Amino acid sequence: MVGMKRIDIHRLMLSVSALLLFSIAAAAQTIKVEAPSVVALDEQFNVTFIIEGTTQPKDFSWSPGSDFQLVWGPQKGVSRSTSIVNGKRTSSSQVTYTYILHPKSKGTFSIPAATASLGGSQISSRAVNVEVVSNGASSSQGGSSQGGGSSSSQGAAPSVSSTGDISSQDLFMTFSLSRNNVVMGEPITATLKLYQRVNIAGFEDAKFPTFNGFWSQETYSPTNIEFKRESYGDKIYNTAVLRSYVIIPQQTGTLHIDPSELVVLVNVKVPSKGPSSIFDSFFDDDYRTVRKRLYTSGATVNVSPLPGGAPAYFGGGVGQFSLKSRIAKDSLRTHDAASLYITVSGRGNVSLLEAPKVNFPPDFEVYDVKVSQDTDKSGTSGSKTFEYPFIPRSHGEFTIDPIEYSYYDPQKGSYVTIATEPLDIKVAKGSGDDSSSPSGAGRLSTVDRKGVKDLNQDIRYIQTRTPSLKSSRSFLVGKSIYWIIVAFLVAAALLARYLMKDMAAKRADVAGTKNRRATKMALGRLKKASEYLSQNLYTPFYEELHKALLGFASDKLNLSGEDLSRDNISEKFLEGGVGESLVNEFISLLDACEEARYSPSEGSDAMKAHYDRAVEVISSIDSGMKTSKGKKKGGSGAAALLIAALLIMPSSLRAQDAPDSLWNKGVRAFEAGMWSEAATTWEKIIAQGIESPQVYCNTGDAYFRDGNYPRAILNYERALKVDPSYKDARYNLEMANSRIQDKIEEVPEFFLKGWLRKVCYLLSSNTWAVLSLLFLGLALGMLLLFQTAGSSTWRKVGFFSAIVLALLMLLSFAFARWERNDYINADKAIVVKAVSSVKSSPTDGGATDLFVLHEGTKVRLLDQVGSWRNISLSDGRQGWIKDSDIEVI
């Protein structure tokens, strides 16, 4: 019983499967329709319905509707076929129903659907549209079809005049573009098409379009031209596509496409000149071949630049794309080769996509990228795969950061950034990583040391710290303050020389010397007196104290021994500005000394009191006389203090808040990858009249990242104009110059001038100016040493040092002037136009094109005539260029 149930279930499943397959086949059965897509108003045409299957259809039904007149039909046709494959016999049949229709009016109409029964199911035909046109003069040429066929005037040989002219309405060629306004990099479809209502025998001298300024790919180029019916201008033509292209603009502006040409051989009927007979139609003598040259009109395409602010990972794509990445091997060991595959797929300029930027982990040795492409013939749909071969040199766990790729979507009108997931890579130790031998347990493993290798080159990063933003560039060597300082230094040297002369005179003046040394001599005598005091020697003490007082008075007042009377001493001290009380005390001390020499001893206490009082009085008198002289000379330092106050002036005003804010805004935009916005922001600082090498260099960096190398070079050059010693600007300028198209051999500079230029550019102009003042001051000091030194050795040192310092002063001054003149002279410029012709004279008409320059090239300006500039290149060539094609540094 169980076996029977299994058999019944098996049969049931087979029956259900067969029924299901039959239902699917019946459901898939339809009625095919064959009808022309375009017909003439006076033309009869066929409509055929085709039904294929294993059984005959039943109850076929169709009505032409109200838009067409039924001329004849239906005509039924049946065909059967039988095939035997591996003993299995299959049969099929095809039934056709043919109708002849005539249109009633112009327009586009739908052929009504036909219905029939097939295998117990109802099937129907799809809707078919037919366009009805007037077809010009075809109503006079129409005829009824024979055997149920359609009639048409197409392919009839046209009648021509004796000159053999063929109407442009019967034969012409068109060149069409899918769009005329695009952004750079957006694909365009171009089609060259032939329209004819004549008998064509062949073609000659084809000149197909050239696409200057475009990347082009031929997508359709038939070896055998096939014609099909189409309507054009309310007429029916036999048309054929001769060529089809995909073009992608590679530059902005209005691009022109030249016309195309083609010679068509046409069989035309020549009218008979003599009397005709009924037999003439049997011969072909009244036909001949005529050559007709066809032209297309030229085409223009308006190409707009891509919007600014392109992301950092923009790869030149214009269209819609997706991104995938994978690694060829799941498990890696050190020193094993592997590859990273990145596939960009979608629609757009696939063929022109650039390789994405990949940041590999450190110590990964990466090789040249390999590119493979899988697209349609146009190169605008499909995928492009980039293979990055690499070899890991160290073991461990690594991660390749998400790979970002940006493209421009014309439909959205904005940039789109897509990214992959991060890729984790585990690298195990390879066989060559452990150099220790298993058998040598005591051996030390060695490390394969290598030098640090440059992976790539790039410009140096922007300066982020806010610099000193000054309103204008100033040069110390060109200001009056520089010459005031020079005059002050010379005047100070002359004053020092005068003072030194006065010192020499004082040294020569014995009396003056004695006066200045009086206190010192007196203190020396008092020291000897103090020795007698310590030994309690009464008489010698007062004798030495008396000598000290008289010696002090003699030296201080410049009096001889015979003039040292009490009255003279008192008078001279009073004249010297000493107070009367001090003078009286000095005189009383003299009297005390004279009395003590001839009187008995008063004890050590009196000696000690007289000694202390003498020291105090001598010091007070000396101090009083110096103060009196200082008051007379007190105004001598005022002039020096005033000059110093005038020289120490604020060199710059506080930086405005607005430039600082713009600086920081530009830094943030650059760090976010918005290069164009960063450049525009920093240029607003420059527009305020602020000239800073850091601002110019940062602006150049932003333009470099944005791919605008001419503007980058221009700003780097301006940075070096402000500060020729700015190393970052000079390095980045070399990088930018390597990206421009023109390579001009420079005339070698005289080696000495080149060496001096390098030394000059080590420091800024103001630094050289300050050094020149320093060297001038030192030279004047050494000159004073030469004139005033008492030793011949020091005089020689002063003489030769003054010469060397004077030479250094002149050289520093020359360097400062050199940099200042380089800044002031506006004699260099950068070509900012993509392509510019240099002519032999300052005019468009009658001038010869000497050579062509591309954007970014540096030129020297010689002369100007109107809107033209006379320029010279570094290799010596000269010519005239439009002023609008360059920008002065």
Secondary structure, DSSP 8 states (H G I E B T S, - for coil): -HHHHHHHHHHHHHHHHHHHHHHHHHHH--BEEE--SEEETT--EEEEEEEEESS--EEEE----SSEEEEEEEEEEEEEEEEEETTEEEEEEEEEEEEEEEE-SSEEEEE---EEEETTEEEEB--EEEEEE--GGGGGT----STT-----TT---B--TT----TTTEEEEEEES-SEEETT--EEEEEEEEESSEEEEEEEEE----TTEEEEEEE--SS---EEEEETTEEEEEEEEEEEEEEE-S-EEEEE---EEEEEEEEE----S---TTGGG--TTEEEEEEEEE---EEEEEE---S---TTEEEEEEEEEEEEEES-SSEETT--EEEEEEEEEEESGGG---------TTEEE---EEEEEE-TTSSEEEEEEEEEEEE-S-EEEEE---EEEEEETTTTEEEEEE---EEEEEE--TTS--S-SS-TT----------------------S-----SS---GGGSHHHHHHHHHHHHHHHHHHHHHHHHHHHHH-HHHHHHHHHHHHHHHHHHHHHHHHHHT-HHHHHHHHHHHHHHHHHHHHT--GGG--HHHHHHHHHHTT--HHHHHHHHHHHHHHHHHHSS----HHHHHHHHHHHHHHHHHHHHHHHHHHHHHTTTHHHHHHHHHHHHS---S----HHHHHHHHHHHHHHHTT-HHHHHHHHHHHHHTT---HHHHHHHHHHHHHTT-HHHHHHHHHHHHHH-TT-HHHHHHHHHHHTTSS---------HHHHHHHHHHTTS-HHHHHHHHHHHHHHHHHHHHHHHH-SSHHHHHHHHHHHHHHHHHHHHHHHHHHHHHHHHH---EEEE-SSEEEEESSS-SSS--EEEEEETT-EEEEEEEETTEEEEE-TTS-EEEEEGGGEEE-
